[in-house]
Structure formats: structure tokens, C-alpha cells
């Protein structure tokens, strides 16, 4: 049973973190496994994550791996939206859940060459 927390009691929590090699691994998995259709990349990505047999590490796909791939893809998209490339990542990038229903996450950039931290991102 999943316990729902009210917004007043909810404390932000880190749900994922990525280093440059881990982001590259998510990027390569996406490149190899996502079949693009007319649905659009996001829907294609979500469909293919749900139906994939193996995660980016070659292990049997489970809910934790699906979640990690989804957060990794959000980080990659956010980087690209801000004109950054994966080779500019230094250190760890963290994904924080800000609301109980996961409507709002914040991506915290430890260090990216020639960049400052980005503000809250809504997905």
C-alpha cells in the first residue's frame, strides 16, 4: 500500500542522482531501444521503457530501473534545453521530488562547465 502524504507534511527528497557515465549509459540505452513513431518522443520513450526486458546495465528491467531511466531522460532533456551537452557534466546531478504526487521535480546540477544551477523544472 502506498502512503499518501499531504503537501504540508511532505519533505523534498532526492529520487535519483547521475554522474556523466551514468547519463551516457541512459543516453545509449535510449538511442538503442526507443523506436520513434508519430506519437512523439516522450510517449515513445515511456512506451518502450514499460515494454523493455533489460535496463541500461543489461539487467532484467524492474520498477526501480524504469524510474531511473525516466529520471535520467528528464535530466538529459533538461541539459539539452539549456544548451548543455553530456560532456560538460562534472560531478553529480541530483533529481529531487518536491511534491508528494511527483508533479514537480527539481534537477540540481553539482557542476557543469560554464553554467550555474538551474531553477525548478515542472514535468
N, C-alpha and C positions, 0 to 999 in steps of 0.2 A: 504494500500500500504506500502510495506517495503522499507525503505530508505537505499540505499547502501552508505556506506562511503568509501572513498579511504583510502588506507593504511597509507598515510601521515597524514591524519586528525584523524585517529582512535585513541581513548584513551582507554587503557585497562580498563575493568570493571568487577566487581565481579558479577557472574551469579548465584552462589549458595554458601551456607555455611551449614556445617553439624556438629552437636555435636555427641558424641558417641551414645546416644539413637536414634538419627535420622538415623545414619548409620546402627544401629542394625535393625531399622524398615525397611529400604531399603533391607537389607540382608534377613530378614524374608519374605518380600513380594516376593523377587526373588526366594527364596527357595520354597515357596508355589505355585507360579504362572508360573514359566518358565519351559516349557516342553522341555527337551533336545532331539535333533534329530541328524542326521548325518550332519546337516548344520554347526554345531559349536555353541559354547555358545553365542558368540556375536550376530550372526544372529537370533538365537532362542530368545534371550533376547529382541532384537529390535522388532521382530515379536510379541511377547507376550505383550510387553508394548503397542504397537499400537492397539491390539485387546482386551486388558483388560477393564473390565467395571468399576473396582474400583481401587483406588490408595492404598498406604500403610496405609493411615489413615481411609480407609473404605468409602471414599467419591467418588462420581462419577468422573471417570477419565476425565481430561481435558488436554489441551496442556501444561499448567504450571506443572501439576503433572507428565506428561510424561517426560518433560525436567528434572525435579528434580530427577526422578528415574534414568534417563540416566546418569546425572552427579554423582549421588550417587554411581552407579555401577562403574563408572570410578574411583572414589576415593577408593572404596573397592579393585578394581583390582590393583590400584597403591600401596596401602598399602601391599597387599599380594606379589606383585612383589618385594617389598623392604624388605620382611621378617618380616613384622609387622602384628599384629593382632588387631582386633577391640577393645579388652580390653586394649590396650596400648594407645588409643586415650585419650588425655586430652585437654580440651578447644575446640576451633572451627577450623575446616578445611574449607578453602575457595577455591573456584574454580573461576579463573579469565580467561576471554576471552581475548586473546592477539591479534587476528586478526579479521577483520570485517566478514570474512566468517566462523568463528568458527573452522578453521583448527587447530589452536593451542590454547591450554588452559594450564594454569599453576595451579598446585594444591599447595596451601600454607598451610603448617602444622603449626598451632599455637604451639602445644606442644605434642610430642609423647615421652613416656618414652624411654630413651636410644637411642635417634635419633636426627639428625639435619634436617633442612629443605631440601626438595628435589628440584632439578632443574626443568626446563621446561619439560613438557611431551607433546608429539605430539600424537594426536588420529586420 
